[in-house]
């Protein structure tokens, strides 16, 4: 992480996404019971802080095994 990047917390993502901290945690950890619309909303807000990786798969994509990259809990 460069010195100019801020570490984001689950609470910050939850606040801007309009969901609970627990919901953000569930999305980051790939829990299947999260509604797809909510998952997409949280993912969109996470992308604001987390840069995409080469190859088109974003950081924090549970399907690719990157559950917590860059997320401070």
C-alpha positions as CSV (number, residue, x, y, z in Angstrom):
1,X,0.0,0.0,0.0
2,X,1.5,3.4,-0.9
3,X,1.8,6.0,1.8
4,X,-0.9,8.0,0.1
5,X,-3.6,5.3,0.2
6,X,-5.9,5.2,3.2
7,X,-6.9,1.9,4.7
8,X,-10.6,1.5,4.6
9,X,-12.6,0.0,7.4
10,X,-15.7,-2.2,7.2
11,X,-17.5,0.6,9.0
12,X,-16.6,3.2,6.4
13,X,-17.8,0.9,3.5
14,X,-21.0,0.1,5.5
15,X,-21.7,3.8,6.0
16,X,-21.4,4.8,2.4
17,X,-23.2,1.7,1.1
18,X,-26.1,2.1,3.6
19,X,-25.7,-1.4,5.1
20,X,-24.4,-2.9,8.3
21,X,-20.8,-3.7,9.1
22,X,-21.8,-7.3,9.3
23,X,-23.2,-7.2,5.7
24,X,-20.0,-5.8,4.4
25,X,-18.1,-8.5,6.2
26,X,-20.4,-11.1,4.6
27,X,-19.8,-9.7,1.2
28,X,-16.0,-9.6,1.6
29,X,-16.0,-13.1,2.9
30,X,-18.2,-14.4,0.1
31,X,-21.2,-15.6,2.2
32,X,-23.8,-16.9,-0.3
33,X,-26.8,-15.7,1.7
34,X,-26.3,-12.0,0.8
35,X,-28.8,-10.6,-1.6
36,X,-27.2,-10.0,-5.0
37,X,-28.3,-6.4,-5.2
38,X,-26.7,-5.7,-1.8
39,X,-23.6,-7.6,-2.8
40,X,-23.2,-5.5,-6.0
41,X,-23.8,-2.2,-4.0
42,X,-21.1,-3.1,-1.5
43,X,-18.7,-4.3,-4.2
44,X,-19.2,-1.0,-6.1
45,X,-18.3,1.0,-2.9
46,X,-15.3,-1.3,-2.2
47,X,-14.0,-0.6,-5.7
48,X,-13.8,3.1,-4.8
49,X,-11.0,2.2,-2.3
50,X,-9.5,-1.0,-3.7
51,X,-7.8,-0.8,-7.1
52,X,-8.5,-3.5,-9.8
53,X,-5.8,-6.0,-10.4
54,X,-4.3,-6.9,-13.8
55,X,-6.5,-9.4,-15.6
56,X,-9.8,-7.7,-14.8
57,X,-10.6,-9.4,-11.5
58,X,-11.0,-6.8,-8.8
59,X,-9.4,-7.0,-5.4
60,X,-11.7,-8.6,-2.9
61,X,-13.5,-10.8,-5.4
62,X,-14.5,-13.8,-3.3
63,X,-14.8,-16.1,-6.3
64,X,-11.1,-15.5,-7.0
65,X,-10.0,-16.1,-3.4
66,X,-9.1,-12.5,-2.5
67,X,-11.5,-12.0,0.4
68,X,-9.8,-9.3,2.5
69,X,-7.2,-7.7,0.3
70,X,-6.8,-4.1,1.5
71,X,-9.7,-4.2,4.0
72,X,-8.7,-3.4,7.6
73,X,-11.1,-5.0,10.0
